[in-house]
């Protein structure tokens, strides 16, 4: 059932955001290695990045407990109205647009709208396949000069809600939520089609590497290379 009333949609999303925030107040946020220095809320000086976040992992970076210095790129489709309303309720900006339509002029518009802000992109959206990198984020990096930063998130315990082509997970109360932020990937200008595909595969590989690292982390209870949110705040 789709909700047509924007007022009702806003109220419902605010309620959902409040509930998730309450859950996150009970969790412990853990930043692996030096991940906390490259998050969207970190002091990165004048550097601005494109953050790659799988569609099913959008909740942890959105509710990280810090003021965001980024905006999310979301679809222009009407179905994204709900996502935009939730982002607004959670205190994060949103840009409606596409990295695959409109050519260079559309890219320039996106960068102008995101001036001074990092851009968070779900490269397997808006309709999948699940965890399959599309070339849009690399295309945007090539035209904007912004490096791509791969990310991965997991929790010791979480609920998973299955959608039409992917799921979305929310940590359970009192669980540990892990944040792993990779190194920036610089993308050259004026990529050929072959180079575009090569860099897309590279980002895909880095995202998968981070996912594997987090799975190993969860299974290895002796890992010490972690910075807790409370200690780093």
ABEGO torsion letter per residue (X at the ends): XBBABAAAAAAAAAAAAAAAAAAAAABBBBBBEAAAAABAABBAEABBBBBBBBAAAAAAAAAAGBBBABBBBBBABAAAAAAAAAAAAAGBBBBBEBAABGEAAAAAAAAAAABGBBBBBBAAOAAOBBGBBBAAAAAAAAAAGBBBBBBBBBBABBBBBBBAABBBBBBBBGBBBBBBBBBBBBBBBGBBAAAAAAAAAAAAAAAAAAAAAAAAAAABAABABBBBAAAAX
